[in-house]
Amino acid sequence: ELHVLELAALYDSRGLRERALQLLQRLGQRPGAPPAVSGPAATVAFLQRLDGRDLRLLVKYSGWPLRADPQVALAAFLHQSPARVSWPLPADAIFSHVAAVAGQRAAIAYADQALLQGLALPPKLLTALGKAHLQAALSGAPGAAPEERAEAPAAATDLSGGVRPLASLQSGPAIIFLQRRVPFDAQELLDVLDSAGAGAALAPE
């Protein structure tokens, strides 16, 4: 086990990061592999070393961890290092990648956690995240039609516990957007409210 990790570290020290990731992927997916390298954890730990300059490798080799265990795999994108401060990961590209590989719920979980960690998210992504949370809140709001409740997208940060919709518009990430006045598209969010007949909930008196 130690030999494999040492070999991956040696590859890394010589600038052969893709070879290290190939090794960790091969062993991580192999039945009966040593516990230290079995499953996605070792690959995720290695991916945390990468920054915005290594986006191609990060996208390419995070695919199988995202399919194997999205909750574990998200750490590959959320870990902050000095290198990632200088060369940050593009949040919109990561969001799209996670959504394509592991689904919208995992992508929303990524954006939620990134926001709570204080990472910068582009306005379009903030708007999409805000809309998802508001729609989840409205799916259980009084006055929403049954079909609207059934079809509203679920916003959840707990991937293992299933859908965890917001209790109301006055709690959770939905209100964060209003309290912080981050540069999301307010009109788009109000359109979500109006479509469910709840626009008055946030209208000024």
C-alpha positions in Angstrom: 0.0 0.0 0.0 2.7 2.4 1.0 4.7 1.5 -2.1 1.8 2.5 -4.4 1.3 5.9 -2.7 5.0 6.5 -2.7 5.1 5.8 -6.4 2.2 8.2 -7.0 4.1 10.8 -5.0 7.3 10.2 -7.0 5.4 10.6 -10.3 3.9 13.9 -8.9 7.4 15.2 -7.9 8.6 14.6 -11.5 5.7 16.4 -13.1 4.0 13.1 -14.2 0.7 13.8 -12.5 -1.4 12.1 -15.2 0.6 8.9 -14.7 0.0 9.1 -11.0 -3.7 9.5 -11.5 -3.8 6.6 -14.0 -2.1 4.4 -11.4 -4.6 5.4 -8.6 -7.6 5.0 -10.9 -6.4 1.5 -12.0 -6.0 0.3 -8.4 -8.9 2.2 -7.1 -11.3 0.3 -9.4 -9.6 -3.0 -9.0 -11.4 -5.6 -6.8 -9.3 -6.7 -3.9 -6.9 -3.8 -4.1 -5.1 -2.8 -0.8 -7.5 -0.7 1.4 -5.3 2.4 1.2 -5.8 2.7 -2.6 -9.2 0.9 -2.9 -12.1 3.1 -4.0 -12.0 6.8 -4.9 -10.5 8.2 -1.7 -6.8 8.1 -2.8 -7.6 9.6 -6.2 -9.7 12.4 -4.5 -6.8 13.2 -2.1 -4.5 13.4 -5.1 -6.9 15.6 -7.1 -6.9 18.1 -4.2 -3.3 19.0 -5.2 -4.4 20.2 -8.6 -5.4 23.8 -9.3 -6.9 25.8 -12.1 -3.9 25.1 -14.3 -4.7 21.4 -14.1 -8.4 21.7 -15.0 -8.1 19.1 -17.8 -6.7 16.4 -15.5 -9.1 17.3 -12.7 -12.1 16.9 -15.0 -10.8 13.8 -16.6 -9.9 11.9 -13.5 -12.7 13.0 -11.2 -15.3 11.3 -13.4 -15.0 7.8 -11.8 -14.9 9.1 -8.2 -18.1 11.1 -8.9 -19.8 8.0 -10.3 -18.6 5.9 -7.4 -19.2 8.2 -4.5 -20.3 11.8 -5.2 -20.2 12.9 -1.6 -16.5 11.8 -1.3 -15.6 13.1 -4.7 -16.8 16.7 -4.1 -13.9 17.2 -1.7 -11.7 17.2 -4.8 -13.2 20.5 -5.9 -13.8 22.1 -2.5 -10.4 21.7 -0.8 -8.6 25.0 -0.7 -4.8 25.2 -1.0 -2.4 28.2 -1.5 -2.1 27.1 -5.2 -5.9 27.2 -5.7 -6.0 30.7 -4.2 -3.5 31.8 -6.9 -5.1 29.7 -9.7 -8.7 29.0 -8.6 -10.9 26.4 -10.1 -13.7 27.9 -12.4 -16.8 27.2 -10.4 -19.2 27.3 -13.4 -17.1 24.7 -15.2 -16.9 22.5 -12.2 -20.7 22.8 -11.6 -21.4 21.8 -15.2 -19.0 18.9 -15.0 -20.5 17.5 -11.7 -24.0 17.9 -13.1 -23.1 16.0 -16.2 -21.4 13.1 -14.4 -23.2 12.8 -11.1 -26.5 14.7 -11.6 -28.0 18.0 -10.7 -28.4 17.2 -7.0 -24.6 16.6 -6.6 -23.9 19.9 -8.6 -26.2 21.8 -6.2 -24.4 20.3 -3.3 -21.1 21.4 -4.7 -22.3 25.0 -5.2 -23.9 25.1 -1.7 -20.7 24.0 0.0 -18.6 26.4 -2.2 -20.8 29.3 -1.2 -20.7 28.4 2.5 -16.9 28.2 2.3 -16.8 31.7 0.9 -15.7 30.8 -2.5 -16.5 33.2 -5.3 -19.3 32.0 -7.6 -20.2 33.7 -10.9 -23.6 35.5 -11.0 -25.2 33.0 -13.4 -24.3 30.2 -11.1 -25.6 32.1 -8.0 -28.9 32.7 -9.9 -29.2 29.0 -10.8 -28.5 28.0 -7.2 -31.0 30.5 -5.8 -33.7 29.4 -8.2 -33.2 25.8 -7.3 -33.5 26.5 -3.6 -36.5 28.8 -4.0 -38.2 26.2 -6.2 -37.6 23.5 -3.5 -39.0 25.8 -0.9 -42.1 26.6 -3.0 -42.7 23.0 -3.8 -44.0 22.6 -0.3 -45.5 26.1 0.1 -49.2 26.6 0.7 -51.0 27.5 -2.4 -48.7 25.8 -4.8 -50.5 23.5 -7.2 -50.0 19.7 -6.6 -48.3 19.3 -10.0 -45.9 22.2 -9.2 -45.0 20.6 -5.9 -44.3 17.3 -7.7 -42.2 18.9 -10.5 -40.2 21.5 -8.6 -36.5 20.6 -8.6 -35.1 19.4 -5.3 -32.2 21.3 -3.7 -30.3 19.3 -1.3 -26.8 19.2 0.2 -27.1 15.8 1.8 -26.5 13.4 -1.0 -26.9 10.3 1.2 -30.2 11.3 2.9 -32.2 12.0 -0.2 -34.1 15.2 -0.9 -34.0 17.7 1.9 -36.2 20.7 0.7 -36.1 24.0 2.5 -38.8 24.4 5.2 -39.7 28.0 4.1 -38.4 31.1 2.3 -37.2 32.4 5.7 -34.5 29.7 6.3 -31.6 28.0 4.7 -29.6 29.0 1.6 -32.6 30.6 -0.1 -32.5 33.5 2.3 -28.7 33.8 2.1 -29.0 35.3 -1.3 -31.4 38.0 0.0 -29.5 38.8 3.1 -26.0 39.0 1.5 -27.4 40.8 -1.6 -25.0 38.9 -3.8 -25.1 39.8 -7.5 -27.7 37.2 -8.6 -30.4 38.0 -11.1 -33.3 39.1 -8.8 -35.8 39.3 -11.6 -35.3 35.6 -12.5 -35.8 34.6 -8.9 -39.0 36.7 -8.6 -40.3 35.1 -11.8 -40.0 31.7 -9.9 -42.0 33.1 -7.1 -44.6 34.6 -9.4 -45.0 31.3 -11.3 -46.1 29.7 -8.1 -48.3 32.6 -7.1 -46.0 33.5 -4.2 -44.5 36.7 -5.5 -46.3 38.7 -2.8 -44.2 36.9 -0.2 -41.2 39.1 -1.1 -42.9 42.1 -2.5 -42.4 45.4 -0.6 -45.4 46.8 1.3 
